[in-house]
């Protein structure tokens, strides 16, 4: 049923939100992806898919960080 999850944007969004929440909590995203890569190395298709989604999401997060670098803090 992994193929069905891959087609369901809500399942993908859940995985993206996991990484986004980790980012907001200040977790080390590179370490998180590295740990996930080791888990995915076991060959479990769902874990490989999670790594793929997180890798794409990390790229988006890095772009957001770059765009917000010189912006003033709106909460200050």
N, C-alpha and C positions, 0 to 999 in steps of 0.2 A: 504493500500500500504506500510505499515511499513515493512512487511516481505520482500518486494522487496528492500527497502532501506538497510535493514540489510545484504542482499546478495551482494549489490553493494559496492565494496571496495572504490569507490570514495566518496560515502556519508560518510562512516566511516572515511576516510582520512580527509574530511572537518572538522569533529568534532574534530579529533585529532589535526589538525592544529589550531583550535580555542584555545585549551588549551596550545599548544606549544607557540603560539603568546602571550598569557597571561603570560606564564613563562618568555619569552624573555623581556616582558614589566615590569617584576618585580612584577607582581600582586601576592597576597596571594592565592596560589592554593588551600590550605586547606579550606579557607573561600569560595572560588568559588565553590568547590565541596559540601560544606555544604549547600550553598544557592541552588545549583542544587538539592540536596537531598530533600530539603523542597519543591521545585517546583514539583519534581517527586512524592512526597508523595500525590499529588492531584490525581494520578492515570492515568495521560496522558501517553500513551504507548511511544510516541516519546520522552518525557522528561525522562522517565525511561531508554530508550535506550541511550540517551545522557549521563546520569549518568553512565551507564555501560561502555561506551566507554571512558569517562573521567577518570573513576576509573582505568581502564587498562592502559591508557596513563600516568596517574600520577605515576604508578609503574615504567614505563619505564623512565620517567623524573627523578625520584629519583635514579634509577640505573645510569643514565648518570651523575647526580650530584656526586654520590659516586665515579665513575670512574675518574672524572675530578678534584676531590678534591685536589690532590697533583701535578697536572700538571701545568707547567708554562703557563702564558697567552700568546697565540701566537700573540696577537695584541699589546703587550707591547714593 
